Amino acid sequence: MKTLILIDVQNDFMSGGPLEVPSANEVIPVINKIQVNFDLVLATQDWHPKDHKSFASNHFDRNPFEKIKLNGMLQTLWPDHCIQGSEGAKLHKDIDSDHIAAIFRKGMDPEIDSYSGFYDNNHTSGTGLSGYLKEKAITEIHICGLAADICVYYTILDSILEGFSTVLVEDASRPLYPDKFDDMKCELAKLGVHITTSDRL
């Protein structure tokens, strides 16, 4: 069963959002075009409580994009984003959601961030995505979305860890830091990730 996972195509990461990913809106028509090539389409959503400790606003005298130690791990402090039930946490209105069979929410524990669609950042709690895919006997998954160098990247790493053959759809993804993403793609390729574009599906 050919499977596509859409990572965090949410309003707060789009143009004008508090954690805007450069050119993020350009992925929307690409994602809508490619969905018909897949038997199963899934999505993830950042779904943070207001008091999430990855938010700079929840730390005295700290600014967005500073780094701190949080529960023994290095944590980037982000602008408030994708707060549970908010407009910013919704999938973008122009995403064709008719084909999305299930949405897996992440980042709900205020004590730990969750970049990957599979696990939180210290791998102590899963979202259920891996079990869902394995129950359906999925062996290969295509992944795309936002941001390519953060949540897409860590989802791919965990996908490999879980034993799935993994493909990045590059033109349906955008990184927060484009200048760093080339090195990350090289790393993923060395791990066996196939990198493709929408016109090759």
C-alpha positions in Angstrom: 0.0 0.0 0.0 1.7 3.2 -1.2 1.7 5.6 1.8 2.3 9.4 2.2 2.7 11.2 5.5 2.1 15.0 5.6 4.1 16.6 8.4 2.7 19.7 10.1 1.2 21.6 7.2 -0.3 24.0 9.8 -1.2 27.6 9.7 1.4 28.8 12.2 4.2 27.5 9.9 2.8 29.3 6.8 3.4 32.8 5.5 2.7 35.3 8.3 2.6 32.7 11.0 4.6 33.0 14.3 7.0 30.3 13.2 7.0 31.0 9.5 8.9 28.5 7.3 10.3 30.3 4.2 8.2 29.6 1.1 6.0 27.2 3.1 2.8 28.0 1.1 4.5 26.6 -2.0 4.1 23.1 -0.7 0.3 23.2 -0.7 -0.4 22.7 -4.4 2.3 20.1 -4.6 0.9 18.1 -1.7 -2.6 18.4 -3.2 -1.3 17.1 -6.6 0.6 14.1 -5.3 -2.0 12.7 -2.9 -3.8 10.9 -5.7 -0.7 8.8 -6.2 -1.1 7.1 -2.8 -3.4 4.5 -1.4 -3.0 5.8 2.2 -2.5 9.5 3.3 -1.8 10.4 6.9 -0.9 13.6 8.6 0.7 14.9 11.8 -0.1 18.0 13.8 1.9 19.9 16.4 -0.6 20.2 19.2 0.9 22.1 22.1 -0.6 23.1 25.4 -0.2 26.9 26.2 2.3 26.1 29.0 4.6 24.0 26.8 8.2 24.5 28.0 9.5 24.7 24.4 7.9 28.2 24.2 10.2 31.1 25.0 7.2 32.9 26.6 7.1 30.3 29.4 10.7 31.1 30.5 11.6 34.3 32.3 13.8 36.7 30.3 14.3 34.2 27.4 13.8 34.9 23.7 12.7 32.8 20.8 15.5 30.7 19.2 17.6 30.8 22.3 18.8 27.3 23.5 18.4 26.0 27.0 18.8 22.6 28.8 15.3 21.2 29.3 15.1 17.9 31.3 18.7 17.1 30.4 18.3 17.8 26.6 19.2 20.8 24.5 16.0 22.6 23.6 15.5 25.5 21.1 12.9 27.9 22.5 10.3 28.6 19.9 7.7 31.4 19.5 4.3 30.2 20.7 2.8 28.0 17.9 0.2 25.4 17.2 -1.6 25.8 20.5 -4.3 23.1 21.0 -7.6 24.2 19.4 -6.2 27.4 17.9 -6.6 28.6 14.4 -2.8 28.4 14.0 -2.8 24.7 14.9 -5.2 23.8 12.1 -4.1 22.3 8.8 -4.0 25.0 6.2 -7.4 25.5 4.7 -6.2 24.9 1.1 -4.8 21.4 1.9 -7.1 18.8 0.4 -7.9 16.8 3.5 -10.4 14.4 1.9 -7.8 11.7 1.4 -6.3 12.0 4.9 -7.2 8.8 6.8 -5.8 9.7 10.2 -4.0 12.6 11.9 -1.4 11.9 14.6 -0.9 14.7 17.1 2.4 15.4 18.9 4.0 17.7 21.4 1.2 17.5 23.9 3.4 16.8 26.9 4.4 20.3 28.2 7.7 18.9 29.5 9.1 17.6 26.3 9.1 18.6 22.6 8.2 16.3 19.9 9.6 16.9 16.4 9.1 13.4 15.0 5.7 12.1 14.0 6.6 8.8 15.7 8.1 9.8 19.2 8.8 12.6 21.5 12.4 13.9 21.5 13.6 11.5 24.1 11.8 8.5 22.7 9.9 7.8 25.9 6.4 8.2 24.4 5.1 7.3 21.0 2.2 8.7 18.9 1.0 5.3 17.7 2.0 6.1 14.1 4.4 3.2 13.9 1.9 0.6 15.2 -0.7 2.0 12.8 1.6 1.6 9.8 2.7 -1.9 10.8 -0.8 -3.1 11.4 -1.5 -2.2 7.8 1.7 -4.0 6.7 3.2 -0.8 5.3 6.9 -1.2 4.4 7.6 2.0 2.5 6.5 5.5 3.3 6.9 8.9 1.5 7.3 11.9 3.8 6.9 15.6 3.1 5.8 18.8 4.8 7.2 21.4 7.4 9.8 22.0 8.4 12.0 19.8 6.3 15.1 20.3 8.5 13.2 19.7 11.8 10.0 17.7 12.0 10.3 16.1 8.6 13.9 15.3 9.3 13.3 13.7 12.7 10.3 11.8 11.4 12.5 10.3 8.7 15.1 9.3 11.2 12.5 7.5 13.3 11.0 6.0 10.2 14.3 4.4 9.5 14.6 3.3 13.1 11.2 1.6 12.9 12.3 -0.3 9.8 10.4 1.5 7.1 11.9 2.2 3.7 11.6 5.9 3.5 11.4 8.5 0.7 11.6 12.3 1.1 9.4 14.2 -1.4 11.6 17.3 -1.5 9.5 19.8 -3.5 6.6 19.1 -1.2 8.8 20.1 1.8 10.4 23.4 2.9 13.2 23.8 5.6 13.2 26.5 8.3 17.0 27.0 7.6 17.5 26.3 3.9 21.3 26.7 4.0 21.6 23.8 6.5 19.4 21.5 4.7 21.8 20.3 1.9 24.0 18.8 4.5 21.0 17.1 6.2 19.9 15.6 2.8 23.4 14.2 2.3 23.2 12.6 5.8 19.8 11.1 5.0 21.0 9.8 1.7 23.8 8.0 3.4 21.2 6.4 5.7 19.4 5.0 2.7 16.7 7.6 2.3 15.6 8.1 -1.3 15.1 11.7 -2.2 12.6 12.4 -5.0 10.3 15.1 -6.4 6.6 15.1 -7.2 7.1 14.6 -10.9 8.9 11.3 -10.3 6.1 9.7 -8.3 
